[in-house]
Amino acid sequence: MRKSDVLAVILGGGKGTRLFPLTKYRAKPAVPFGGKFRIIDIPISNCLNSGLDKIFVLTQFNSQSLHRHIYSTYRLGRFSEGFVDILAAQQTTDSMDWYQGTADAVRQNLSFIKEVNARYTIILSGDHPYRMDYNDFLNTHIKNNADITISVMPVCRKDASEFGILQVDKNKRIQQFVEKPSEDILDSVISPGLPNKTPFLASMGIYVFTTSTLIDILSDNPSDDFGKHIIPEAIHKQSIIAHQFKGYWRDIGTMDSFFHANLELASFKPPFTFYDEKYPIYTHARSLPGSRLDNCTIEHTLMADGCFIENSAIKNAVIGIRTIISKNTEIENSVIMGADFYEPGTVENLPHLGIGKNCVIHNAIIDKNACIGNNVKIINSKKKDGFDGDHYYIRDGIVVIPKNTIIEDFTVI
């Protein structure tokens, strides 16, 4: 197999309602992750590390931030035949509609896929953290002479109802696919040869298609979604194989899962790490200075570049780029996303960019460019699981301060 025989199509995500308000101004794949990265960096980096350099990114909702990041980061140069191109939803003579689902998004761009003329098309989600060599995935597809191959992970009974579950035979051929099965049918979709603790195979939402098969299926089947419609119907007509992935992978589509996936990165030996010289995760190159800390207590914290932190205590946190934290502030179990710029001046009677003096922030996500005043407490004081406030939201018990929000002095949330 030549690398030129493979086209990668990355789905840029839907509205991302479960991650609102982080998706209020941006698409889900553009949400900051791990201090200095965006979620979209992960699948693009996996492609480049696998030698796949023909990449389409399909976008639709709140896509300006995502477009800017991709175009400023992934320029493959004049000496490469590869590309990272954005295919935004648009009205054409063939379709006047927005993307209606994952399959419909690919269908509306079949003309571009045909132009590339790659033998295989790998379809990837743009919103999961994991590190994968896609060559292993492709080799499984080719070795089994499959029409479609789906990457899967074993999961336990408790988690099975959150995923599309595949049942395979002893040759890894998929016999059944059920989207988010209920408890009463779980026993009917157990696959052979799996540990008792994780007897179910969950779809990771990434697929390899023989391109001719992809074109035929999407041309003949008008259904909108791969997981809900296309795959279950194709099982009886096509050869579909499961590729078992054994590394780290998380679905970070909810606020709780996104929050904890970030905080996992702050541990000394995290289950997923950006520190891998052979398979790095790329992002926008910034000329930021090292972070400057003065008289601080830092414990289990991942800190990005360009921060200024003074006389504060930080524990179990992710601190994003250009974060400014003033004196006597306490931060614990929180994700601080930082800022897109350094404040050139100050506005009278308004909090400065960053976090002010004498603040307490627990179990919170502070989005970019937030201005948190002095003596502010963000602690979910009323212990609510969900709430929509004037300048904040609570999701899964986590207080979320949206991008560009101003929180005035002495506020208690």
C-alpha positions in Angstrom: 0.0 0.0 0.0 1.3 3.4 -1.0 0.5 6.4 1.3 -0.8 8.2 -1.8 -3.5 5.5 -2.0 -5.2 6.8 1.2 -7.4 9.9 1.8 -8.3 11.0 5.3 -11.6 12.7 6.0 -12.0 14.3 9.5 -15.5 15.1 10.6 -15.5 18.5 12.2 -18.3 17.8 14.6 -21.9 18.9 15.0 -23.2 21.7 17.2 -21.4 20.3 20.3 -24.4 21.1 22.5 -23.2 18.8 25.3 -20.0 21.0 25.6 -21.9 24.3 25.6 -20.8 27.0 26.6 -17.3 25.9 25.4 -18.8 25.6 22.0 -20.7 28.9 22.1 -18.1 30.6 19.9 -16.3 27.7 18.3 -16.7 24.2 16.9 -16.1 21.3 19.2 -12.8 20.3 17.5 -11.5 23.8 18.1 -12.0 23.7 21.9 -8.6 24.1 23.7 -7.3 20.9 25.2 -4.2 20.1 27.3 -3.2 23.7 27.9 -1.9 24.7 24.4 -3.6 22.3 21.9 -6.9 22.1 20.2 -8.8 18.8 20.0 -8.5 18.8 16.2 -4.7 18.6 16.5 -5.0 15.0 17.6 -6.5 13.3 14.5 -4.5 15.6 12.1 -1.3 14.7 14.0 -2.2 11.0 13.9 -2.6 11.3 10.1 0.8 13.0 9.6 2.6 10.7 12.0 1.1 7.8 10.0 2.4 9.3 6.7 -1.0 10.3 5.5 -0.9 13.8 4.1 -4.1 14.0 2.0 -6.6 15.3 4.6 -10.0 16.9 4.3 -11.6 18.5 7.4 -15.4 18.8 7.1 -16.7 21.7 9.1 -20.1 23.4 9.7 -21.0 25.0 13.0 -19.0 28.0 14.5 -16.2 27.1 12.2 -14.2 30.4 11.9 -11.9 29.6 14.9 -11.3 26.1 13.6 -10.6 27.3 10.1 -8.1 29.9 11.4 -6.3 27.3 13.5 -6.0 24.8 10.7 -4.8 27.3 8.1 -2.2 28.8 10.4 -0.9 25.5 11.6 -0.9 22.9 8.9 0.9 24.2 5.9 2.6 21.2 4.3 4.7 23.3 2.0 5.4 23.5 -1.7 7.6 20.4 -1.7 4.8 18.1 -0.6 1.9 16.8 -2.7 -0.2 16.6 0.5 -2.8 19.0 1.8 -4.9 19.7 4.8 -8.0 21.3 3.2 -11.3 22.5 4.8 -14.6 21.5 3.2 -17.2 23.8 4.8 -20.9 23.1 4.5 -22.2 25.0 1.5 -25.2 25.3 -0.7 -24.7 23.8 -4.2 -26.9 22.9 -7.1 -27.0 19.3 -5.7 -27.9 20.2 -2.1 -29.2 23.3 -0.4 -29.0 21.7 3.1 -26.5 21.7 6.0 -24.8 18.5 6.8 -27.5 16.3 8.3 -25.2 13.7 9.9 -21.8 12.1 9.5 -22.7 10.1 6.4 -24.5 13.1 4.8 -21.5 15.3 5.4 -19.3 12.8 3.5 -21.9 12.3 0.8 -22.1 16.1 0.1 -18.3 16.0 -0.6 -18.1 12.9 -2.7 -17.1 15.0 -5.7 -13.9 16.1 -3.9 -13.2 12.6 -2.7 -13.5 11.3 -6.3 -11.0 13.9 -7.5 -8.4 12.7 -5.1 -8.8 9.2 -6.5 -7.4 7.4 -3.5 -8.0 3.6 -3.2 -8.9 3.9 0.5 -10.7 6.5 2.5 -10.3 6.7 6.3 -13.0 8.6 8.1 -12.1 10.0 11.5 -13.8 11.9 14.3 -12.5 15.3 15.1 -13.2 15.2 18.9 -11.4 12.2 20.6 -8.0 12.2 22.3 -6.0 9.1 21.3 -2.7 8.2 19.5 -3.0 5.7 16.7 -0.8 4.5 13.8 -3.4 4.3 11.1 -1.2 2.0 9.1 -2.2 -0.9 11.5 -5.8 0.0 10.9 -5.4 0.1 7.1 -3.4 -3.2 7.1 -6.3 -4.9 8.9 -8.6 -3.7 6.2 -6.4 -4.8 3.3 -5.3 -8.2 4.8 -9.0 -9.2 5.3 -10.0 -7.8 1.9 -12.7 -5.9 3.6 -15.2 -3.4 2.2 -15.4 -1.5 5.6 -13.2 -1.8 8.7 -14.3 -0.2 12.0 -11.9 0.5 14.9 -13.3 -0.8 18.2 -12.4 -0.9 21.9 -13.5 -3.4 24.5 -15.7 -1.8 27.2 -17.5 -2.9 30.3 -21.2 -3.3 30.8 -21.7 0.0 32.6 -20.2 1.9 29.6 -21.7 -0.2 26.8 -25.0 1.8 26.6 -23.1 5.0 25.7 -21.6 3.6 22.5 -22.5 1.8 19.3 -21.8 -1.9 20.1 -20.5 -4.4 17.6 -20.8 -8.1 17.8 -18.2 -10.1 15.8 -17.5 -13.7 15.1 -14.2 -15.5 15.7 -12.8 -14.1 12.4 -13.6 -10.5 13.6 -16.3 -10.1 11.0 -19.1 -7.9 12.3 -22.4 -9.7 12.6 -24.5 -7.1 14.4 -24.3 -3.4 15.2 -26.5 -1.7 17.9 -26.4 2.0 18.6 -26.4 2.6 22.4 -28.1 -0.7 23.3 -30.4 -0.9 26.3 -29.6 -3.2 29.3 -32.1 -5.8 28.2 -30.4 -6.6 24.9 -26.7 -6.3 26.0 -26.2 -10.0 26.5 -27.1 -10.6 22.9 -24.2 -8.5 21.6 -21.3 -10.0 23.6 -18.4 -10.8 21.3 -16.2 -14.0 21.7 -12.7 -14.0 23.1 -13.0 -10.9 25.2 -12.2 -10.5 28.9 -15.2 -10.9 31.3 -14.7 -7.4 32.5 -15.0 -5.9 29.0 -17.1 -8.3 26.9 -18.4 -5.6 24.5 -16.8 -4.0 21.5 -17.6 -0.3 21.2 -17.2 1.5 17.9 -14.7 4.4 18.1 -16.5 6.2 15.3 -13.6 5.8 12.8 -13.7 3.8 9.7 -11.7 2.6 6.7 -13.7 2.3 3.5 -12.5 1.0 0.1 -13.3 4.2 -1.7 -15.4 2.6 -4.4 -17.5 0.9 -1.7 -17.9 4.3 0.1 -19.1 6.0 -3.1 -21.5 3.2 -4.0 -23.1 3.0 -0.5 -23.5 6.8 -0.1 -24.9 7.0 -3.6 -27.5 4.3 -3.1 -28.3 4.9 0.6 -29.7 8.3 1.4 -29.4 7.8 5.2 -27.7 10.5 7.2 -25.4 8.8 9.8 -22.8 6.1 9.6 -23.4 4.7 13.1 -27.1 4.8 13.2 -27.9 3.9 9.6 -25.2 3.1 7.1 -23.2 0.5 9.1 -26.2 -1.5 10.4 -27.6 -1.7 6.9 -24.3 -2.6 5.3 -23.6 -5.6 7.6 -25.8 -7.8 5.5 -24.4 -6.6 2.1 -20.7 -5.9 2.7 -17.7 -7.5 4.3 -17.1 -5.5 7.5 -14.2 -6.2 9.8 -13.4 -5.0 13.4 -10.0 -3.7 14.2 -9.3 -3.8 17.9 -7.4 -0.8 19.3 -5.7 -1.3 22.6 -4.4 2.2 23.5 -5.9 5.2 25.2 -9.1 6.6 23.8 -11.7 8.8 25.3 -15.0 10.2 24.2 -14.9 13.8 25.5 -18.3 14.8 24.3 -19.7 15.7 27.7 -18.5 18.4 30.1 -17.7 15.8 32.7 -15.6 13.6 30.4 -13.8 16.6 28.9 -13.0 18.1 32.3 -11.6 14.8 33.7 -9.7 14.0 30.5 -7.9 17.4 30.9 -7.2 16.8 34.6 -5.7 13.4 33.8 -3.0 15.1 31.8 -1.9 16.9 35.0 -0.8 13.7 36.7 2.9 12.8 36.6 2.2 9.7 34.6 -1.0 10.4 32.7 -2.8 7.7 30.7 -2.4 9.9 27.6 0.5 12.2 27.0 1.7 14.8 24.5 5.3 13.8 25.2 6.2 11.4 22.5 9.1 12.3 20.2 8.2 9.6 17.6 4.5 10.5 17.4 4.1 14.1 18.5 0.9 16.0 18.6 1.3 19.2 16.6 -0.3 22.5 17.1 0.1 26.2 16.2 3.7 27.3 16.8 3.8 30.3 19.1 6.8 32.4 20.0 5.8 32.6 23.7 8.3 32.9 26.6 8.6 30.3 29.4 6.1 30.7 32.2 7.2 32.9 35.1 6.2 31.9 38.7 7.0 33.7 41.9 6.5 32.2 45.4 3.9 29.7 44.3 2.9 26.2 45.4 2.3 24.0 42.4 1.1 20.4 42.7 0.0 18.0 39.9 -0.3 20.8 37.3 0.1 21.0 33.6 1.2 24.5 32.6 1.5 25.9 29.1 3.8 28.7 27.9 3.7 32.4 28.6 2.0 32.4 32.0 2.6 34.9 34.9 1.6 33.6 38.3 2.3 35.2 41.6 2.1 34.0 45.2 -0.6 31.5 44.5 -1.4 27.8 45.2 -2.4 25.5 42.3 -3.3 21.9 42.7 -4.5 19.4 40.1 -5.1 21.8 37.3 -4.4 22.6 33.6 -3.1 26.1 33.0 -3.4 27.3 29.4 -1.2 29.7 27.4 -0.8 33.4 28.6 -2.6 32.7 31.9 -2.2 35.5 34.4 -2.9 34.8 38.1 -2.5 37.4 40.7 -1.5 37.2 44.4 -3.0 34.9 47.0 -5.2 32.9 44.7 -6.1 29.3 45.2 -6.9 27.0 42.2 -7.8 23.4 42.6 -9.3 20.8 40.2 -9.7 23.3 37.5 -9.0 23.9 33.8 -7.8 27.5 33.1 -7.7 27.9 29.3 -5.6 31.2 29.3 -5.8 33.9 26.7 -5.4 34.7 23.0 -3.4 37.8 23.7 -1.6 39.8 26.4 -3.7 42.8 27.6 -2.1 46.0 26.1 -3.7 48.3 28.6 -6.4 48.4 31.3 -9.9 49.6 31.4 -10.9 51.6 34.4 -13.1 49.9 36.9 -13.1 46.6 35.1 -11.1 43.4 36.0 -8.0 42.8 34.1 -7.5 39.9 31.8 -6.8 36.7 33.8 -7.5 36.0 37.4 -7.3 38.6 40.1 -6.1 38.7 43.7 -7.4 36.6 46.6 -9.6 34.4 44.4 -10.7 30.8 45.1 -11.5 28.6 42.1 -12.5 24.9 42.6 -14.0 22.4 40.1 -14.2 25.0 37.3 -13.4 25.6 33.7 -12.4 29.2 32.9 -12.5 29.7 29.1 -10.1 32.0 27.2 -9.9 35.7 27.7 -12.0 35.7 30.8 -11.5 38.6 33.3 -11.9 37.4 36.9 -11.9 40.2 39.4 -10.4 40.3 42.9 -11.8 38.4 45.8 -13.9 36.2 43.6 -15.0 32.7 44.7 -16.0 30.2 42.0 -16.8 27.1 44.1 -20.4 26.1 43.1 -21.5 27.4 46.5 -25.0 26.0 46.2 -23.7 22.5 45.0 -25.9 22.6 41.8 -25.4 19.9 39.2 -26.8 22.1 36.3 -27.6 25.8 36.1 -27.6 28.7 33.6 -26.5 32.0 35.2 -26.0 35.4 33.7 -22.2 35.1 33.4 -21.6 31.4 34.1 -23.0 27.9 33.6 -22.9 24.8 35.7 -22.7 21.4 33.9 -22.2 18.1 35.7 -21.4 20.1 38.9 -18.6 22.0 37.0 -18.7 25.7 36.9 -18.0 27.0 33.4 -17.0 30.6 32.7 -17.5 31.3 29.0 -15.0 32.9 26.7 -14.6 36.7 27.1 -16.7 36.9 30.2 -16.1 39.5 32.9 -16.6 38.4 36.6 -16.7 41.4 38.9 -14.9 41.8 42.2 -16.3 39.9 45.3 -18.6 37.7 43.1 -19.4 34.3 44.6 -20.6 31.5 42.3 
